[in-house]
Amino acid sequence: MTLPRAIILAEGVYGSTNGKTAHGLVRYSKRYEIVGVIDSEFAGMDAGYVLDGKVRNIPVFSTVEETLYLKPEILIVGAATDGGYLPKNYRPYITKAILNGMSIVSGLHEFLSDDPEFSSLANIMGVNITDVRKMFLKKQEFFTGEIENVKAIKVAVLGTDSAIGKRTTTIMLTEALKDMGYSAIFVGTGQTGWMQGAEYCALIDAMINDFVAGGIESEVVRAWKDHHPDFILIEGQGGILHPAYPGGFEIIAAARPEAIVLQHAPKRLYYDGFEKYPIPDVKKFMDIIEILSGHPIVGITLNTEHMSEFEIPYYIQDYEERYRVPVDAPLYSGVSKIARAILDMKESQVEIQEKKETVIARGGY
């Protein structure tokens, strides 16, 4: 299957957390073939190397015109701005992309397809404007409790902050479990997950609140019915204690995860973009999540931003000793310890169920 060739517009944000949509697509995409990134600050460099030191043969450019030799079919807005508004300086890039025959994909709250200038120009040029969040406005499914029929182990990756790497860790865990011989399905809950090619996705910040739980449940149930996987992994949003993005409650309530992984950035002292609010100790998050879910945290994954390569092993060891759970740094050493902890939990549950069935068969309980 040939994927449509896409460039990512990340002007001014590729080096910050506001570029997280671009970051996710550079690291992993099964919906588009990413052939370039636009951010003049890093022009001439490799997008993967800029991101995490790994060359991915995705060049960075300054302008739309510079990308045309790659024959891109789509321009993706790779910025994730506060409030989801289109940066004003992005308008000329989008206009030039449309004039050069590219369709536009955006995950912003501001719908580009409703913009008279863009929509008129797109009609003239015969290209499409896809607003990912707009696609989910009418996803209105109420919670039914059918989630209890899902027999897969459900794993949620929650975080202590927004833009901290939850989606990337969820995808890496999904792939790691597959590599270990198990079937696993990723369920996205944000626009970048959909752009990356998630077959099952509920954009919870684009849906009416009454239907968020039902939307999460329905995607997990669909994944179970379609594939009967061993594991279903659900991407977290925001952070349980975040003052602006208190995500995670709906995922715990609706997806009913048996295992929860907590993503944390040890060197991030304040919530991203909200420097008046310090991030509480990890133990507080662990306690709250365990109370809400009825299950302990199976492991912690570390976002290694602002760490030197020499510091990372120290933080891994320190967090394992302090919190008594396996700790991985996904972008440094992978997620093998967390994947193994999830498998151990599954095996323990199977043993418990087999013992219960044996006792029942003998007339016990």
Secondary structure, 3 states (H helix, E strand, C coil): CCCCEEEEECCCCCCCHHHHHHHHHHHCCCCCEEEEEECHHHCCCEHHHHHHCCCCCCEEECCCHHHHHHCCCEEEECCCCHHHCCCHHHHHHHHHHHHCCCEEEECCCCCHHHCHHHHHHHHHHCCCEEECHHHHCCCCCCCCCHHHHCCCEEEEEEECCCCCCHHHHHHHHHHHHHHCCCCEEEEECCHHHHHCCCCEECCHHHCCHHHHHHHHHHHHHHHHHHHCCCEEEEECCCCCCCCCCCCCHHHHHHHCCCEEEEEECCCCCEECCEEEEECCCHHHHHHHHHHHHCCCEEEEEECCCCCCCCCHHHHHHHHHHHHCCCEECHHHHCCHHHHHHHHHHHHHHHHHHHHHHHHHHCCCC
